[in-house]
């Protein structure tokens, strides 16, 4: 009789343990899912939203922004919710030749770095133009030209980065060069060809 009673009590204890463990596991999974959802809503969603000038923080000129950079393309990034345009250079758009390469080169340069952005002015698109430096003092504008993925924009830089341009760089980045020179028809022709390719493909 004693043995049966001990076995019955042991069975009840095992059952209680299994039920509690099952509930605890479900609660843990629920909390993880909730955390992932909150993280996605609070971080990832914000991070990848397109830039909205109405919601952005406007920074006065001659201020310094410091922080991790989220890169949009080869000459545009966001630091502390402020969209920043690299001073004095021009890189290809994402859908232009070398556009993706330029973006990922800038991502590589900024990855894990606290970028220092010395703001200068605001451009026609509502972006803050800034001289941007890595922690070791490297000028991001100069780095992008050195890599052959951006060209000097003398109108704004005064020719500061021109000497860094490798030979034939402007032929390589011909769409960027065309934009600088105001040859809008060249850009329109390229975009029209892209639309035709997309429609066919």
Backbone torsions as a table, in degrees:
resi	resn	phi	psi	omega
1	UNK	NA	-43.2	179.0
2	UNK	-61.4	-41.9	-179.3
3	UNK	-62.0	-41.5	179.7
4	UNK	-64.2	-41.1	179.5
5	UNK	-64.3	-42.7	178.2
6	UNK	-62.2	-44.0	178.9
7	UNK	-63.1	-40.3	179.7
8	UNK	-63.4	-46.3	178.5
9	UNK	-62.6	-42.4	178.2
10	UNK	-60.9	-42.4	178.5
11	UNK	-61.8	-41.0	178.9
12	UNK	-64.7	-43.9	179.1
13	UNK	-61.2	-42.6	178.5
14	UNK	-62.3	-43.7	-180.0
15	UNK	-62.1	-44.6	178.7
16	UNK	-61.4	-43.8	179.4
17	UNK	-60.6	-45.5	-178.8
18	UNK	-62.4	-44.2	-179.7
19	UNK	-63.2	-46.4	-179.5
20	UNK	-63.7	-43.0	179.5
21	UNK	-61.5	-41.0	179.6
22	UNK	-63.4	-44.0	179.1
23	UNK	-65.2	-42.2	179.7
24	UNK	-61.1	-41.6	179.6
25	UNK	-64.4	-41.6	179.4
26	UNK	-64.8	-42.2	178.4
27	UNK	-62.3	-41.2	179.2
28	UNK	-62.4	-45.2	178.5
29	UNK	-63.0	-40.4	179.3
30	UNK	-63.1	-42.4	178.8
31	UNK	-64.4	-40.9	178.3
32	UNK	-61.9	-44.9	179.5
33	UNK	-62.4	-41.2	178.9
34	UNK	-63.7	-42.6	178.7
35	UNK	-61.4	-46.4	-179.9
36	UNK	-59.8	-41.8	179.4
37	UNK	-64.1	-44.7	178.8
38	UNK	-63.6	-42.8	180.0
39	UNK	-60.9	-44.5	-179.1
40	UNK	-62.1	-45.1	-178.6
41	UNK	-67.2	-43.7	-172.3
42	UNK	-84.1	-22.8	-175.3
43	UNK	-120.9	-64.9	-173.8
44	UNK	-61.8	-43.7	-179.5
45	UNK	-58.0	-44.4	-179.6
46	UNK	-66.6	-41.8	-174.2
47	UNK	-59.9	-37.6	-173.2
48	UNK	-101.7	5.9	176.6
49	UNK	-70.3	144.5	177.3
50	UNK	-62.9	153.1	-178.7
51	UNK	-63.6	132.5	178.9
52	UNK	-123.3	108.0	-175.7
53	UNK	-59.7	-29.6	-178.1
54	UNK	-68.6	-32.1	-177.8
55	UNK	-95.0	-10.2	-175.2
56	UNK	-75.7	155.3	174.9
57	UNK	-84.6	123.8	176.9
58	UNK	-83.9	129.3	-178.4
59	UNK	-105.4	132.3	175.5
60	UNK	-65.9	157.2	179.5
61	UNK	-67.7	161.8	179.5
62	UNK	64.0	27.8	171.1
63	UNK	-109.2	161.8	179.3
64	UNK	-116.3	124.8	174.5
65	UNK	-103.4	137.8	178.6
66	UNK	-130.2	137.9	176.5
67	UNK	161.1	-178.8	175.2
68	UNK	-72.0	146.2	-176.7
69	UNK	-108.7	134.8	170.0
70	UNK	-100.9	117.6	-172.4
71	UNK	-90.3	130.6	175.5
72	UNK	-92.8	-47.3	178.2
73	UNK	-153.4	-166.0	-172.7
74	UNK	-68.6	-10.1	177.5
75	UNK	-140.2	16.1	-178.3
76	UNK	-136.6	135.8	179.4
77	UNK	-147.8	171.5	175.6
78	UNK	-123.0	129.7	173.6
79	UNK	-129.7	126.9	-179.9
80	UNK	51.2	48.4	177.6
81	UNK	63.6	15.1	178.3
82	UNK	-112.4	125.2	178.4
83	UNK	-79.6	128.6	-173.6
84	UNK	-121.5	134.9	176.3
85	UNK	-105.6	127.8	178.9
86	UNK	-61.2	133.8	-179.5
87	UNK	-67.6	135.5	163.9
88	UNK	76.1	1.5	-179.2
89	UNK	-133.0	165.4	179.4
90	UNK	-137.2	127.4	179.7
91	UNK	-115.6	161.0	-179.4
92	UNK	-65.7	150.0	172.9
93	UNK	-67.3	159.9	-177.6
94	UNK	-54.0	-40.5	-176.1
95	UNK	-89.8	8.2	177.8
96	UNK	-98.0	162.7	175.7
97	UNK	-53.7	134.2	-179.0
98	UNK	69.4	6.2	-179.3
99	UNK	-64.1	-47.2	178.8
100	UNK	-65.6	-40.7	-179.7
101	UNK	-62.3	-41.3	179.3
102	UNK	-64.1	-43.4	179.3
103	UNK	-59.1	-50.0	-175.4
104	UNK	-71.5	-24.5	173.8
105	UNK	-67.2	-42.5	178.9
106	UNK	-68.6	-36.6	175.4
107	UNK	-59.1	-46.3	-179.8
108	UNK	-60.9	-41.4	179.8
109	UNK	-64.3	-39.0	-173.6
110	UNK	-88.7	-15.6	-172.6
111	UNK	-56.6	123.5	178.5
112	UNK	71.6	8.0	-176.5
113	UNK	-104.4	146.8	168.0
114	UNK	-88.6	112.2	-177.7
115	UNK	-89.3	134.3	177.0
116	UNK	-101.5	119.4	-179.3
117	UNK	-114.7	112.0	177.7
118	UNK	-92.0	104.2	-172.5
119	UNK	-71.9	145.5	-177.0
120	UNK	-117.1	-53.1	-176.2
121	UNK	-161.6	-178.6	176.1
122	UNK	-111.1	136.5	-179.2
123	UNK	-88.5	-177.8	-176.0
124	UNK	-65.9	-17.6	-178.2
125	UNK	-99.5	10.6	178.6
126	UNK	83.4	5.3	179.4
127	UNK	-88.6	150.1	176.5
128	UNK	-86.5	125.8	176.2
129	UNK	-86.0	131.2	-176.2
130	UNK	-146.3	149.0	168.2
131	UNK	-82.3	120.7	-173.8
132	UNK	-112.7	132.8	-176.8
133	UNK	-128.0	145.1	172.5
134	UNK	-82.4	172.7	-176.8
135	UNK	-59.8	-30.1	-179.6
136	UNK	-87.6	6.6	175.9
137	UNK	93.7	-3.5	179.4
138	UNK	-66.3	137.0	178.6
139	UNK	-83.1	119.1	-177.2
140	UNK	-62.5	-35.2	177.4
141	UNK	-61.2	-46.6	179.6
142	UNK	-63.7	-40.3	-179.2
143	UNK	-62.1	-42.6	-178.3
144	UNK	-67.0	-36.3	176.4
145	UNK	-69.9	-42.3	177.5
146	UNK	-57.7	-35.8	-179.8
147	UNK	-77.7	-6.1	-179.5
148	UNK	75.1	27.1	-177.1
149	UNK	-122.4	11.2	172.7
150	UNK	-156.1	156.4	177.1
151	UNK	-121.2	155.4	177.0
152	UNK	-62.5	144.3	174.8
153	UNK	-117.6	89.2	-172.6
154	UNK	-55.6	-31.1	-179.9
155	UNK	-56.3	-34.4	-177.2
156	UNK	-107.4	-30.2	-175.8
157	UNK	-91.8	-16.7	-173.4
158	UNK	71.7	19.7	178.9
159	UNK	84.4	14.6	-175.5
160	UNK	-57.0	-36.2	-174.9
161	UNK	-105.6	4.9	-175.4
162	UNK	-60.9	-40.1	-177.6
163	UNK	-66.7	-17.6	-179.3
164	UNK	-84.6	-13.5	-178.4
165	UNK	-67.6	127.7	177.0
166	UNK	-74.5	154.9	178.5
167	UNK	-54.8	142.8	177.7
168	UNK	70.0	8.5	-178.4
169	UNK	-63.2	-38.1	-178.4
170	UNK	-70.6	-26.0	174.3
171	UNK	-72.7	-38.0	179.0
172	UNK	-64.7	-46.9	179.7
173	UNK	-99.3	54.9	-171.9
174	UNK	-64.0	-31.0	178.9
175	UNK	-71.8	-36.5	177.1
176	UNK	-65.7	-43.5	178.7
177	UNK	-62.0	-41.4	179.1
178	UNK	-62.4	-41.4	179.7
179	UNK	-62.8	-43.7	179.8
180	UNK	-60.9	-36.9	-176.9
181	UNK	-86.7	4.8	177.1
182	UNK	74.2	19.9	-179.7
183	UNK	-86.2	73.7	-173.7
184	UNK	-62.8	-32.9	-177.6
185	UNK	-62.0	-33.0	178.9
186	UNK	-64.8	-43.3	178.5
187	UNK	-64.5	-42.3	-178.9
188	UNK	-65.2	-39.6	178.0
189	UNK	-63.0	-43.1	179.6
190	UNK	-62.7	-45.1	-178.3
191	UNK	-66.6	-35.9	177.6
192	UNK	-64.3	-41.8	178.0
193	UNK	-64.1	-38.4	178.7
194	UNK	-64.6	-40.7	178.7
195	UNK	-62.2	-39.3	179.3
196	UNK	-65.4	-44.1	178.8
197	UNK	-61.5	-41.2	-179.7
198	UNK	-65.1	-41.0	-179.0
199	UNK	-65.6	-37.3	-179.8
200	UNK	-74.2	-38.0	-170.4
201	UNK	-81.0	NA	NA
